[in-house]
Amino acid sequence: MARILCFDYGAKRVGIAVTDEQRIISSPLETYDTDKIFDFIDSYTDTNNVDLFLVGLPTNLKGLETDATKITTDFIEKLREKYKQIDIETYDERFTSKIARDSLIFLGKNKKYRRKKSNIDKVSASIILQSYLQRNS
């Protein structure tokens, strides 16, 4: 079975998570600068079997679009154009940054580690992906 690659897309950084080949577990993978994300995706898909991109879709508390929604949908359109053979789905990403921060505290990570936004971004992507897996199992 192919992996799912998940993106927590932002204006500056993209948090990335991936499943195992059986699609049971989500793991934080990496955080990349937004302008280098397609270099990462090219490299990753060249060496790994990926058949689904999952993108966290930001909305406000009422589920309505925000400025970040437009940035993310533009990213999704670029993914569709460049990787026509890979399916794309979106998933609600509300509260994932807060859950990620709380998870890092629970895991005993120090303040310096928790303050680094790139760590929050990749853990957020993993939370989005694990939630998707649980909902679709």
DSSP file (Angstrom, degrees, kcal/mol; ACC not computed):
  #  RESIDUE AA STRUCTURE BP1 BP2  ACC     N-H-->O    O-->H-N    N-H-->O    O-->H-N    TCO  KAPPA ALPHA  PHI   PSI    X-CA   Y-CA   Z-CA
    1    1 A M              0   0    0      0, 0.0     2,-0.1     0, 0.0    22,-0.1   0.000 360.0 360.0 360.0 147.2    0.0    0.0    0.0
    2    2 A A        -     0   0    0      1,-0.1    48,-0.2    20,-0.1     2,-0.1  -0.449 360.0-108.8 -85.4 159.0    1.2    3.5   -0.7
    3    3 A R  E     -a   50   0A   0     46,-3.1    48,-1.7    -2,-0.1    49,-0.9  -0.355  18.8-128.9 -81.1 162.1    1.9    6.2    1.9
    4    4 A I  E     -a   52   0A   0     16,-0.2    15,-1.7    46,-0.2     2,-0.5  -0.963  17.1-155.3-109.0 131.6   -0.1    9.3    2.6
    5    5 A L  E     -aB  53  18A   0     47,-2.4    49,-2.6    -2,-0.5     2,-0.4  -0.941  12.2-160.3-107.9 126.3    1.9   12.6    2.7
    6    6 A C  E     -aB  54  17A   0     11,-3.1    11,-2.0    -2,-0.5     2,-0.4  -0.866   3.2-159.5-114.3 141.8    0.2   15.3    4.8
    7    7 A F  E     -aB  55  16A   0     47,-2.7    49,-2.8    -2,-0.4     2,-0.8  -0.971  17.2-165.4-123.5 130.0    0.9   19.1    4.7
    8    8 A D  E     - B   0  15A   0      7,-2.9     7,-2.2    -2,-0.4     2,-0.2  -0.865  35.2-157.2-104.5  90.8    0.2   21.8    7.2
    9    9 A Y  E     + B   0  14A   0     -2,-0.8     2,-0.3    47,-0.4     5,-0.2  -0.502  20.1 167.4 -82.4 134.4    0.7   24.6    4.7
   10   10 A G        -     0   0    0      3,-1.1    24,-0.0    -2,-0.2    -2,-0.0  -0.905  48.7-104.7-138.2 168.2    1.6   28.1    5.8
   11   11 A A  S    S+     0   0    0     -2,-0.3     3,-0.1     1,-0.2    -1,-0.1   0.820 119.6  19.8 -63.3 -32.1    2.9   31.3    4.3
   12   12 A K  S    S+     0   0    0      1,-0.3    22,-2.3    22,-0.1    23,-0.3   0.792 129.9  20.0-105.3 -39.9    6.4   30.7    5.6
   13   13 A R  E     - C   0  33A   0     20,-0.3    -3,-1.1    21,-0.1     2,-0.5  -0.902  55.7-145.8-135.2 158.7    6.7   27.0    6.5
   14   14 A V  E     -BC   9  32A   0     18,-2.7    18,-2.1    -2,-0.3     2,-0.3  -0.976  14.3-149.2-126.6 117.5    5.1   23.7    5.6
   15   15 A G  E     -BC   8  31A   0     -7,-2.2    -7,-2.9    -2,-0.5     2,-0.4  -0.679  19.1-159.7 -81.3 138.7    4.8   21.0    8.3
   16   16 A I  E     +BC   7  30A   0     14,-2.8    13,-3.1    -2,-0.3    14,-1.3  -0.968  15.2 174.4-127.7 136.2    4.9   17.5    6.8
   17   17 A A  E     -BC   6  28A   0    -11,-2.0   -11,-3.1    -2,-0.4     2,-0.3  -0.919   9.2-163.3-132.5 161.3    3.8   14.2    8.2
   18   18 A V  E     -BC   5  27A   0      9,-2.2     9,-2.5    -2,-0.3   -13,-0.2  -0.981  13.9-127.5-144.4 152.9    3.7   10.7    6.6
   19   19 A T  E     - C   0  26A   0    -15,-1.7     7,-0.2    -2,-0.3     2,-0.1  -0.536  31.1-106.2 -90.9 165.4    2.0    7.4    7.2
   20   20 A D    >   -     0   0    0      5,-1.3     3,-1.5    -2,-0.2   -16,-0.2  -0.315  47.4 -93.2 -73.8 174.2    3.7    4.0    7.4
   21   21 A E  T 3  S+     0   0    0      1,-0.3    -1,-0.1     2,-0.1    -2,-0.0   0.756 128.2  52.8 -67.6 -23.2    3.1    1.8    4.4
   22   22 A Q  T 3  S-     0   0    0      3,-0.0    -1,-0.3   -19,-0.0   -20,-0.1   0.479 108.6-125.6 -88.1  -2.5    0.1    0.1    6.1
   23   23 A R  S <  S+     0   0    0     -3,-1.5    -2,-0.1     2,-0.2     3,-0.1   0.901  77.9 114.3  59.0  45.7   -1.5    3.5    6.7
   24   24 A I        +     0   0    0      1,-0.3     2,-0.4   110,-0.0    -1,-0.1   0.766  67.2  41.3-107.3 -42.3   -1.8    2.9   10.4
   25   25 A I        -     0   0    0    108,-0.0    -5,-1.3     2,-0.0     2,-0.4  -0.883  63.6-149.3-117.9 139.7    0.5    5.4   12.1
   26   26 A S  E     -C   19   0A   0     -2,-0.4    -7,-0.2    -7,-0.2   100,-0.1  -0.888  18.2-172.7-102.6 136.7    1.2    9.0   11.3
   27   27 A S  E     -C   18   0A   0     -9,-2.5    -9,-2.2    -2,-0.4     2,-0.1  -0.994  29.3-114.0-130.9 136.7    4.6   10.4   12.0
   28   28 A P  E     +C   17   0A   0      0, 0.0   -11,-0.3     0, 0.0    95,-0.1  -0.468  38.2 176.3 -61.3 137.2    6.0   14.0   11.9
   29   29 A L  E     -     0   0A   0    -13,-3.1     2,-0.3     1,-0.4   -12,-0.2   0.820  43.2 -41.6-110.2 -59.8    8.5   14.1    9.1
   30   30 A E  E     -C   16   0A   0    -14,-1.3   -14,-2.8    92,-0.1     2,-0.4  -0.966  37.4-124.6-164.2 167.4    9.9   17.5    8.4
   31   31 A T  E     -C   15   0A   0     -2,-0.3     2,-0.3   -16,-0.2   -16,-0.2  -0.999  29.8-174.5-128.1 130.5    9.3   21.2    8.1
   32   32 A Y  E     -C   14   0A   0    -18,-2.1   -18,-2.7    -2,-0.4     2,-0.1  -0.899  33.6-100.6-122.8 151.2   10.3   23.0    4.9
   33   33 A D  E >   -C   13   0A   0     -2,-0.3     3,-2.2   -20,-0.2     4,-0.4  -0.470  39.1-119.2 -62.3 141.1   10.3   26.7    3.9
   34   34 A T  G >  S+     0   0    0    -22,-2.3     3,-1.2     1,-0.3     4,-0.3   0.849 112.2  57.4 -54.6 -38.5    7.2   27.2    1.7
   35   35 A D  G 3  S+     0   0    0    -23,-0.3    -1,-0.3     1,-0.2     4,-0.1   0.589 110.7  44.1 -73.0  -7.0    9.4   28.2   -1.3
   36   36 A K  G <> S+     0   0    0     -3,-2.2     4,-1.7     1,-0.1     3,-0.5   0.313  81.3 103.0-114.0   6.5   11.2   24.9   -1.2
   37   37 A I  H <> S+     0   0    0     -3,-1.2     4,-2.6    -4,-0.4     5,-0.2   0.862  78.2  52.8 -63.7 -37.6    8.3   22.6   -0.7
   38   38 A F  H  > S+     0   0    0     -4,-0.3     4,-2.4     1,-0.2    -1,-0.2   0.813 104.9  56.0 -71.6 -27.4    8.1   21.3   -4.3
   39   39 A D  H  > S+     0   0    0     -3,-0.5     4,-2.1     2,-0.2    -1,-0.2   0.928 110.6  45.8 -63.6 -44.3   11.8   20.4   -4.2
   40   40 A F  H  X S+     0   0    0     -4,-1.7     4,-3.1     2,-0.2     5,-0.2   0.944 112.6  49.3 -62.3 -48.2   11.0   18.2   -1.1
   41   41 A I  H  X S+     0   0    0     -4,-2.6     4,-2.8     1,-0.2     5,-0.3   0.909 110.3  51.2 -60.6 -43.2    7.9   16.7   -2.7
   42   42 A D  H  X S+     0   0    0     -4,-2.4     4,-1.3     1,-0.2    -1,-0.2   0.947 114.3  43.5 -57.0 -49.3    9.8   15.8   -5.9
   43   43 A S  H  X S+     0   0    0     -4,-2.1     4,-1.0     1,-0.2    -2,-0.2   0.917 115.7  47.5 -64.2 -44.6   12.6   14.1   -4.0
   44   44 A Y  H >X S+     0   0    0     -4,-3.1     4,-1.4     1,-0.2     3,-0.7   0.921 112.5  47.4 -66.6 -44.4   10.2   12.3   -1.6
   45   45 A T  H 3< S+     0   0    0     -4,-2.8    -1,-0.2     1,-0.2     5,-0.2   0.721 105.3  61.3 -73.3 -19.4    7.9   11.0   -4.3
   46   46 A D  H 3< S+     0   0    0     -4,-1.3    -1,-0.2    -5,-0.3    -2,-0.2   0.806 117.8  28.6 -70.7 -28.9   10.9    9.8   -6.4
   47   47 A T  H << S+     0   0    0     -4,-1.0     2,-0.3    -3,-0.7    -2,-0.2   0.493 120.3  52.1-112.4  -5.6   12.0    7.5   -3.6
   48   48 A N  S  < S-     0   0    0     -4,-1.4     2,-0.8    -5,-0.1    -1,-0.1  -0.974  79.5-116.9-134.5 147.1    8.6    6.6   -1.9
   49   49 A N        +     0   0    0     -2,-0.3   -46,-3.1   -48,-0.1     2,-0.4  -0.743  41.8 169.8 -84.3 110.2    5.3    5.3   -3.1
   50   50 A V  E     +a    3   0A   0     -2,-0.8   -46,-0.2   -48,-0.2     3,-0.1  -0.987  16.9 166.2-124.1 127.3    2.7    8.0   -2.3
   51   51 A D  E     +     0   0A   0    -48,-1.7    36,-1.5    -2,-0.4     2,-0.3   0.381  65.6  46.1-121.5   3.7   -0.8    7.9   -3.7
   52   52 A L  E     -ad   4  87A   0    -49,-0.9   -47,-2.4    34,-0.2     2,-0.5  -0.968  55.5-161.3-148.3 131.8   -2.5   10.6   -1.6
   53   53 A F  E     -ad   5  88A   0     34,-2.9    36,-2.5    -2,-0.3     2,-0.5  -0.947  14.0-162.5-103.0 128.9   -1.7   14.1   -0.5
   54   54 A L  E     -ad   6  89A   0    -49,-2.6   -47,-2.7    -2,-0.5     2,-0.5  -0.965   6.2-166.7-112.2 126.2   -3.7   15.3    2.5
   55   55 A V  E     -ad   7  90A   0     34,-2.6    36,-1.9    -2,-0.5     2,-0.3  -0.956  21.2-126.8-119.1 124.6   -3.7   19.1    3.1
   56   56 A G  E     - d   0  91A   0    -49,-2.8   -47,-0.4    -2,-0.5    36,-0.2  -0.529  25.0-147.7 -66.2 126.3   -4.9   20.7    6.3
   57   57 A L  E     - d   0  92A   0     34,-3.1    36,-1.5    -2,-0.3     2,-0.3  -0.872   8.0-143.0-103.9 114.2   -7.5   23.3    5.3
   58   58 A P        +     0   0    0      0, 0.0     8,-0.5     0, 0.0     2,-0.3  -0.581  30.5 157.4 -79.3 132.9   -7.6   26.3    7.6
   59   59 A T  B     -E   65   0B   0     -2,-0.3     6,-0.2     6,-0.2     2,-0.0  -0.906  40.8 -99.9-139.7 169.4  -11.0   27.9    8.4
   60   60 A N    >   -     0   0    0      4,-2.7     3,-2.3    -2,-0.3    34,-0.1  -0.218  52.2 -83.6 -82.5-176.7  -12.3   30.1   11.2
   61   61 A L  T 3  S+     0   0    0      1,-0.3    -1,-0.1     2,-0.1    33,-0.0   0.749 131.6  52.5 -62.2 -24.0  -14.3   28.7   14.1
   62   62 A K  T 3  S-     0   0    0      2,-0.1    -1,-0.3     3,-0.1     3,-0.1   0.403 120.7-107.7 -90.7   2.5  -17.5   28.8   12.1
   63   63 A G  S <  S+     0   0    0     -3,-2.3     2,-0.2     1,-0.3    -2,-0.1   0.629  75.0 137.5  82.8  13.0  -15.9   26.8    9.3
   64   64 A L        -     0   0    0      1,-0.1    -4,-2.7     0, 0.0    -1,-0.3  -0.571  60.0 -89.6 -92.9 157.4  -15.6   29.8    7.0
   65   65 A E  B     -E   59   0B   0     -6,-0.2     2,-0.2    -2,-0.2    -6,-0.2  -0.232  41.3-170.0 -63.8 151.1  -12.7   30.7    4.8
   66   66 A T     >  -     0   0    0     -8,-0.5     4,-1.2    -6,-0.1     3,-0.3  -0.691  44.4 -89.3-126.0-179.0   -9.9   32.9    6.0
   67   67 A D  H  > S+     0   0    0      1,-0.2     4,-1.4    -2,-0.2     3,-0.2   0.877 129.1  55.4 -60.6 -36.4   -6.9   34.6    4.3
   68   68 A A  H  > S+     0   0    0      1,-0.2     4,-2.2     2,-0.2    -1,-0.2   0.790  97.7  63.6 -67.6 -27.7   -4.9   31.4    5.0
   69   69 A T  H  > S+     0   0    0     -3,-0.3     4,-2.7     1,-0.2    -1,-0.2   0.923 102.1  49.1 -62.1 -43.7   -7.6   29.3    3.2
   70   70 A K  H  X S+     0   0    0     -4,-1.2     4,-2.0    -3,-0.2    -1,-0.2   0.907 110.1  50.4 -63.5 -42.9   -6.8   31.1   -0.1
   71   71 A I  H  X S+     0   0    0     -4,-1.4     4,-1.6     1,-0.2    -1,-0.2   0.908 113.4  46.8 -60.9 -41.7   -3.1   30.5    0.3
   72   72 A T  H  X S+     0   0    0     -4,-2.2     4,-2.3     2,-0.2    -2,-0.2   0.899 109.8  51.2 -69.6 -41.7   -3.7   26.9    1.0
   73   73 A T  H  X S+     0   0    0     -4,-2.7     4,-2.1     1,-0.2    -1,-0.2   0.848 107.4  54.4 -67.1 -31.6   -6.1   26.4   -1.9
   74   74 A D  H  X S+     0   0    0     -4,-2.0     4,-1.8    -5,-0.2    -1,-0.2   0.912 108.4  49.5 -63.6 -41.4   -3.5   28.0   -4.2
   75   75 A F  H  X S+     0   0    0     -4,-1.6     4,-2.3     1,-0.2    -2,-0.2   0.910 108.8  52.6 -61.6 -43.5   -1.0   25.4   -3.0
   76   76 A I  H  X S+     0   0    0     -4,-2.3     4,-2.5     1,-0.2    -1,-0.2   0.902 106.9  52.3 -61.0 -41.7   -3.5   22.6   -3.7
   77   77 A E  H  X S+     0   0    0     -4,-2.1     4,-2.1     1,-0.2    -1,-0.2   0.895 109.0  49.7 -62.9 -39.3   -4.0   23.8   -7.2
   78   78 A K  H  X S+     0   0    0     -4,-1.8     4,-2.3     2,-0.2     5,-0.2   0.895 109.8  51.7 -65.6 -39.0   -0.3   23.7   -7.8
   79   79 A L  H  X S+     0   0    0     -4,-2.3     4,-3.0     1,-0.2    -2,-0.2   0.932 109.4  50.4 -59.7 -45.6   -0.2   20.2   -6.4
   80   80 A R  H  < S+     0   0    0     -4,-2.5    -2,-0.2     1,-0.2    -1,-0.2   0.897 112.5  46.4 -60.6 -41.8   -3.0   19.1   -8.8
   81   81 A E  H  < S+     0   0    0     -4,-2.1     3,-0.4     1,-0.2    -1,-0.2   0.904 120.6  36.9 -66.8 -41.7   -1.1   20.6  -11.8
   82   82 A K  H  < S+     0   0    0     -4,-2.3     2,-0.3     1,-0.2    -2,-0.2   0.816 124.1  36.3 -85.1 -32.7    2.2   19.1  -10.9
   83   83 A Y    ><  +     0   0    0     -4,-3.0     3,-1.8    -5,-0.2    -1,-0.2  -0.559  63.2 159.3-123.4  66.1    1.2   15.7   -9.5
   84   84 A K  T 3  S+     0   0    0     -3,-0.4    -1,-0.1    -2,-0.3    -2,-0.1   0.761  72.7  58.8 -61.0 -27.4   -1.7   14.6  -11.6
   85   85 A Q  T 3  S+     0   0    0     -3,-0.1     2,-0.5     2,-0.1    -1,-0.3   0.538  93.8  77.7 -82.2  -6.8   -1.3   10.9  -10.7
   86   86 A I  S <  S-     0   0    0     -3,-1.8   -34,-0.2    -7,-0.2    -3,-0.1  -0.910  79.5-129.1-110.5 126.6   -1.6   11.6   -6.9
   87   87 A D  E     -d   52   0A   0    -36,-1.5   -34,-2.9    -2,-0.5     2,-0.4  -0.313  20.4-150.7 -67.5 153.5   -5.0   12.1   -5.3
   88   88 A I  E     +d   53   0A   0    -36,-0.2     2,-0.3   -34,-0.0   -34,-0.2  -0.996  17.2 173.1-130.9 132.5   -5.5   15.1   -3.1
   89   89 A E  E     -d   54   0A   0    -36,-2.5   -34,-2.6    -2,-0.4     2,-0.3  -0.941  19.4-140.0-130.5 156.8   -7.9   15.5   -0.1
   90   90 A T  E     -d   55   0A   0     -2,-0.3     2,-0.3   -36,-0.2   -34,-0.2  -0.800  13.8-166.7-112.8 160.1   -8.3   18.3    2.5
   91   91 A Y  E     -d   56   0A   0    -36,-1.9   -34,-3.1    -2,-0.3     2,-0.1  -0.996  33.2 -96.7-148.1 141.0   -9.0   17.9    6.2
   92   92 A D  E     -d   57   0A   0     -2,-0.3   -36,-0.1   -36,-0.2    -2,-0.0  -0.329  33.4-175.2 -57.9 126.8  -10.1   20.4    8.8
   93   93 A E    >   +     0   0    0    -36,-1.5     3,-1.8    -2,-0.1     4,-0.4   0.252  28.7 141.6-110.9  12.7   -7.0   21.7   10.7
   94   94 A R  T 3  S+     0   0    0    -37,-0.3   -34,-0.1     1,-0.2   -37,-0.0  -0.303  75.7   3.8 -58.0 136.3   -8.7   23.8   13.3
   95   95 A F  T 3> S+     0   0    0      1,-0.1     4,-2.5     3,-0.0    -1,-0.2   0.398  91.1 120.9  72.9   1.3   -7.0   23.6   16.7
   96   96 A T  H <> S+     0   0    0     -3,-1.8     4,-2.7     1,-0.2     5,-0.2   0.875  72.0  52.9 -67.1 -34.4   -4.1   21.5   15.5
   97   97 A S  H  > S+     0   0    0     -4,-0.4     4,-2.4     2,-0.2    -1,-0.2   0.916 111.6  46.6 -64.9 -41.1   -1.5   24.0   16.5
   98   98 A K  H  > S+     0   0    0      2,-0.2     4,-2.4     1,-0.2    -2,-0.2   0.922 113.8  47.8 -64.4 -44.6   -2.9   24.1   20.1
   99   99 A I  H  X S+     0   0    0     -4,-2.5     4,-2.4     1,-0.2    -2,-0.2   0.892 110.9  52.4 -63.6 -39.2   -3.1   20.3   20.3
  100  100 A A  H  X S+     0   0    0     -4,-2.7     4,-2.2    -5,-0.2    -2,-0.2   0.925 109.6  48.0 -62.9 -45.0    0.5   20.1   19.0
  101  101 A R  H  X S+     0   0    0     -4,-2.4     4,-1.9     1,-0.2    -2,-0.2   0.932 112.9  48.3 -60.4 -46.1    1.7   22.5   21.6
  102  102 A D  H  X S+     0   0    0     -4,-2.4     4,-2.5     1,-0.2    -1,-0.2   0.882 110.1  52.8 -62.5 -38.2   -0.1   20.6   24.3
  103  103 A S  H  X S+     0   0    0     -4,-2.4     4,-2.2     1,-0.2    -1,-0.2   0.894 107.3  51.2 -64.6 -40.8    1.3   17.3   23.0
  104  104 A L  H  <>S+     0   0    0     -4,-2.2     5,-2.5     2,-0.2     4,-0.3   0.870 110.4  49.2 -66.4 -35.9    4.8   18.6   23.2
  105  105 A I  H ><5S+     0   0    0     -4,-1.9     3,-1.6     3,-0.2    -2,-0.2   0.943 110.8  50.3 -64.5 -47.3    4.3   19.6   26.8
  106  106 A F  H 3<5S+     0   0    0     -4,-2.5    -2,-0.2     1,-0.3    -1,-0.2   0.862 107.6  54.1 -58.9 -36.6    2.9   16.2   27.6
  107  107 A L  T 3<5S-     0   0    0     -4,-2.2    -1,-0.3    -5,-0.1    -2,-0.2   0.523 117.9-114.4 -77.5  -4.4    5.9   14.6   25.9
  108  108 A G  T < 5 +     0   0    0     -3,-1.6    -3,-0.2    -4,-0.3     2,-0.1   0.686  55.1 164.2  83.0  18.6    8.2   16.6   28.2
  109  109 A K      < -     0   0    0     -5,-2.5    -1,-0.2    -6,-0.2    -2,-0.0  -0.469  38.8-113.5 -69.9 141.1    9.8   18.7   25.4
  110  110 A N     >  -     0   0    0     -2,-0.1     4,-2.3     1,-0.1     3,-0.2  -0.193  25.6-103.1 -73.4 168.0   11.6   21.8   26.8
  111  111 A K  H  > S+     0   0    0      1,-0.2     4,-2.3     2,-0.2     5,-0.2   0.867 119.9  56.9 -59.8 -39.0   10.5   25.4   26.1
  112  112 A K  H  > S+     0   0    0      1,-0.2     4,-0.8     2,-0.2    -1,-0.2   0.923 110.3  44.5 -60.2 -44.1   13.2   25.9   23.6
  113  113 A Y  H >4 S+     0   0    0      1,-0.2     3,-0.6    -3,-0.2     6,-0.2   0.911 114.4  49.2 -65.1 -42.9   12.0   23.0   21.5
  114  114 A R  H 3< S+     0   0    0     -4,-2.3    -2,-0.2     1,-0.2    -1,-0.2   0.789 105.6  57.3 -70.4 -28.0    8.3   24.0   21.9
  115  115 A R  H 3< S+     0   0    0     -4,-2.3     2,-0.8    -5,-0.2    -1,-0.2   0.719  81.5  97.1 -75.1 -20.7    9.0   27.6   20.9
  116  116 A K    XX  -     0   0    0     -4,-0.8     3,-1.5    -3,-0.6     4,-1.2  -0.596  66.9-154.9 -74.6 108.6   10.5   26.5   17.5
  117  117 A K  H 3> S+     0   0    0     -2,-0.8     4,-2.5     1,-0.3    -1,-0.2   0.782  88.4  65.2 -58.8 -30.4    7.5   26.9   15.2
  118  118 A S  H 3> S+     0   0    0      1,-0.2     4,-1.8     2,-0.2    -1,-0.3   0.853 100.4  51.7 -63.4 -32.6    8.9   24.3   12.8
  119  119 A N  H <> S+     0   0    0     -3,-1.5     4,-1.9    -6,-0.2    -1,-0.2   0.906 109.8  48.7 -68.4 -41.1    8.4   21.7   15.4
  120  120 A I  H  X S+     0   0    0     -4,-1.2     4,-2.6     1,-0.2    -2,-0.2   0.908 109.4  54.6 -62.5 -41.8    4.8   22.7   16.0
  121  121 A D  H  X S+     0   0    0     -4,-2.5     4,-2.0     1,-0.2  -106,-0.2   0.906 110.1  43.3 -62.3 -44.7    4.2   22.7   12.2
  122  122 A K  H  X S+     0   0    0     -4,-1.8     4,-1.7     2,-0.2    -1,-0.2   0.860 115.1  49.1 -73.5 -33.4    5.3   19.1   11.7
  123  123 A V  H  X S+     0   0    0     -4,-1.9     4,-2.2     2,-0.2    -2,-0.2   0.891 109.5  53.4 -69.6 -38.0    3.5   17.8   14.8
  124  124 A S  H  X S+     0   0    0     -4,-2.6     4,-2.5     2,-0.2    -2,-0.2   0.919 107.5  50.9 -59.6 -43.9    0.4   19.6   13.6
  125  125 A A  H  X S+     0   0    0     -4,-2.0     4,-2.4     1,-0.2    -1,-0.2   0.898 109.6  50.7 -60.2 -40.2    0.6   17.9   10.2
  126  126 A S  H  X S+     0   0    0     -4,-1.7     4,-2.7     2,-0.2    -1,-0.2   0.875 109.3  50.3 -66.4 -37.2    0.9   14.6   12.1
  127  127 A I  H  X S+     0   0    0     -4,-2.2     4,-2.3     2,-0.2    -2,-0.2   0.912 110.5  49.8 -67.0 -43.0   -2.2   15.3   14.1
  128  128 A I  H  X S+     0   0    0     -4,-2.5     4,-2.1     1,-0.2    -2,-0.2   0.940 114.2  45.7 -57.7 -47.9   -4.1   16.2   11.0
  129  129 A L  H  X S+     0   0    0     -4,-2.4     4,-2.5     2,-0.2    -2,-0.2   0.907 112.1  49.2 -66.3 -43.9   -3.0   13.0    9.4
  130  130 A Q  H  X S+     0   0    0     -4,-2.7     4,-2.4     2,-0.2    -1,-0.2   0.893 110.8  51.3 -65.0 -38.2   -3.7   10.7   12.4
  131  131 A S  H  X S+     0   0    0     -4,-2.3     4,-2.2     2,-0.2    -1,-0.2   0.913 110.2  49.7 -62.9 -42.8   -7.2   12.3   12.8
  132  132 A Y  H  X S+     0   0    0     -4,-2.1     4,-1.9    -5,-0.2    -2,-0.2   0.921 110.4  50.2 -60.4 -45.6   -7.8   11.5    9.1
  133  133 A L  H  < S+     0   0    0     -4,-2.5     4,-0.2     1,-0.2    -2,-0.2   0.913 111.2  48.3 -61.3 -43.4   -6.7    7.9    9.5
  134  134 A Q  H >< S+     0   0    0     -4,-2.4     3,-0.8     1,-0.2    -1,-0.2   0.894 112.3  48.6 -65.6 -39.4   -8.9    7.4   12.5
  135  135 A R  H 3< S+     0   0    0     -4,-2.2    -1,-0.2     1,-0.2    -2,-0.2   0.826 116.3  43.1 -69.2 -31.2  -11.9    8.9   10.8
  136  136 A N  T 3<        0   0    0     -4,-1.9    -1,-0.2     1,-0.2    -2,-0.2   0.214 360.0 360.0-103.1  15.0  -11.4    6.8    7.7
  137  137 A S    <         0   0    0     -3,-0.8    -1,-0.2    -4,-0.2    -2,-0.1   0.469 360.0 360.0 -95.5 360.0  -10.6    3.4    9.2
